[in-house]
Amino acid sequence: MIVSETGEGRFTQAITAGRHHLSADEPPSVGGDNTGPTPYDLLLAGLGACTTMTLRMYANRKKLPLERATVTLTHAKVHAEDCAECETQEGKVDRIGRAIVLEGALDAQQRADLMRIADRCPVHRTLTSEVVIDTHEVA
């Protein structure tokens, strides 16, 4: 994964992920040109894609009649004191909302199993675990 400034606009970024090319930007409200998704949009896209892929793998393995899974995600910064289940008590915390639609002739137990499995996708686990980011300058 390589991300670099394009020089086209204040925040426009070129993203290379193997043979795939994307862009990222910020909306005009914060000085960007809106030429691509924001960094938080990309984060949510990763979580959403991982969730639906995990659901698909599980449904296929268990031979469940899941026809389609769709995930809608939101991100907000909320005051810690407004978050009863958060460990952080001061400042703001990130809150990601994930709404999952499961299509298919699934019974209640199958739906419950799929919803439980959604929390086991690798990106969900990364976002809810301790993460260490090692940063260094390359000369």
C-alpha positions as CSV (number, residue, x, y, z in Angstrom):
1,M,0.0,0.0,0.0
2,I,1.5,3.3,-1.1
3,V,-0.2,6.7,-0.5
4,S,1.3,9.9,-1.9
5,E,0.2,13.5,-2.5
6,T,-0.8,14.1,-6.2
7,G,-0.1,17.8,-6.1
8,E,-3.6,18.3,-7.6
9,G,-5.5,20.1,-4.9
10,R,-4.8,20.7,-1.3
11,F,-5.4,17.1,0.1
12,T,-5.8,14.8,-3.0
13,Q,-3.9,11.6,-2.5
14,A,-3.0,8.8,-4.9
15,I,-3.4,5.3,-3.4
16,T,-1.7,2.2,-4.9
17,A,-2.7,-1.1,-3.5
18,G,-0.9,-3.7,-5.6
19,R,-2.4,-3.3,-9.1
20,H,-5.3,-1.2,-7.8
21,H,-5.4,2.6,-7.9
22,L,-7.7,4.8,-5.8
23,S,-7.8,8.3,-4.7
24,A,-8.6,10.0,-1.4
25,D,-9.5,13.6,-0.6
26,E,-11.4,15.7,1.9
27,P,-14.7,17.5,1.3
28,P,-14.7,21.2,0.4
29,S,-16.0,22.0,3.9
30,V,-12.4,21.3,5.2
31,G,-10.5,22.6,2.2
32,G,-10.5,19.5,-0.1
33,D,-11.8,19.0,-3.6
34,N,-13.9,15.9,-2.9
35,T,-12.1,13.9,-5.6
36,G,-12.3,10.7,-3.6
37,P,-13.4,9.2,-0.3
38,T,-12.1,10.6,2.9
39,P,-9.6,8.6,5.0
40,Y,-12.5,7.7,7.4
41,D,-14.6,6.6,4.4
42,L,-11.8,4.3,3.4
43,L,-11.5,3.0,7.0
44,L,-15.3,2.3,7.0
45,A,-15.1,0.7,3.6
46,G,-12.4,-1.7,4.9
47,L,-14.6,-2.7,7.8
48,G,-17.7,-3.1,5.6
49,A,-15.9,-5.2,3.0
50,C,-14.3,-7.4,5.7
51,T,-17.7,-7.8,7.4
52,T,-19.6,-8.9,4.3
53,M,-16.7,-11.1,3.1
54,T,-16.6,-12.8,6.6
55,L,-20.4,-13.3,6.5
56,R,-20.1,-14.8,3.0
57,M,-17.3,-17.2,4.0
58,Y,-19.3,-18.4,7.0
59,A,-22.6,-18.7,5.1
60,N,-20.9,-20.7,2.4
61,R,-19.1,-23.0,4.8
62,K,-22.3,-23.6,6.8
63,K,-24.4,-23.8,3.7
64,L,-26.7,-21.1,4.9
65,P,-29.2,-19.6,2.5
66,L,-27.7,-16.1,2.7
67,E,-28.4,-14.4,-0.7
68,R,-26.7,-11.1,0.1
69,A,-25.2,-9.1,3.0
70,T,-25.2,-5.3,2.9
71,V,-23.5,-3.2,5.5
72,T,-24.1,0.5,6.1
73,L,-21.5,2.3,8.2
74,T,-21.3,5.6,10.0
75,H,-18.5,7.3,12.0
76,A,-18.8,10.1,14.6
77,K,-16.7,11.6,17.3
78,V,-18.8,11.6,20.5
79,H,-18.1,12.9,24.0
80,A,-16.8,10.2,26.2
81,E,-19.3,11.0,29.0
82,D,-22.1,10.2,26.5
83,C,-20.7,6.7,25.9
84,A,-21.8,4.4,28.7
85,E,-19.9,1.4,27.4
86,C,-16.6,3.2,26.7
87,E,-13.5,2.9,28.9
88,T,-12.5,6.5,28.1
89,Q,-14.3,9.0,30.4
90,E,-12.8,12.3,29.1
91,G,-12.6,13.9,25.7
92,K,-14.0,12.3,22.6
93,V,-14.2,8.7,21.4
94,D,-14.8,7.3,17.9
95,R,-18.1,5.6,17.4
96,I,-18.7,3.4,14.4
97,G,-22.2,2.4,13.6
98,R,-22.6,-0.8,11.5
99,A,-26.1,-1.8,10.3
100,I,-26.2,-5.2,8.6
101,V,-29.0,-6.4,6.2
102,L,-29.1,-10.1,5.7
103,E,-31.1,-11.2,2.7
104,G,-32.3,-14.8,2.3
105,A,-34.5,-17.5,3.8
106,L,-32.6,-17.5,7.1
107,D,-34.2,-18.6,10.4
108,A,-33.7,-16.7,13.7
109,Q,-30.8,-18.9,14.8
110,Q,-28.9,-18.5,11.5
111,R,-29.4,-14.7,11.6
112,A,-28.1,-14.6,15.2
113,D,-25.1,-16.7,14.2
114,L,-24.3,-14.4,11.3
115,M,-24.5,-11.3,13.5
116,R,-22.2,-12.9,16.0
117,I,-19.7,-13.8,13.2
118,A,-19.8,-10.2,11.9
119,D,-17.9,-9.1,15.0
120,R,-15.2,-11.7,14.2
121,C,-14.1,-10.2,10.9
122,P,-10.3,-9.4,11.0
123,V,-10.7,-5.7,10.5
124,H,-13.3,-5.5,13.4
125,R,-10.8,-7.3,15.6
126,T,-8.0,-5.0,14.6
127,L,-10.1,-1.9,15.4
128,T,-11.2,-3.2,18.8
129,S,-7.8,-4.4,19.9
130,E,-4.6,-2.6,20.9
131,V,-2.9,-1.4,17.8
132,V,0.8,-0.3,17.5
133,I,1.8,1.8,14.5
134,D,5.6,2.0,14.0
135,T,6.5,5.2,12.1
136,H,9.9,6.0,10.8
137,E,11.4,8.3,8.2
138,V,13.0,6.8,5.1
139,A,15.9,8.8,3.7
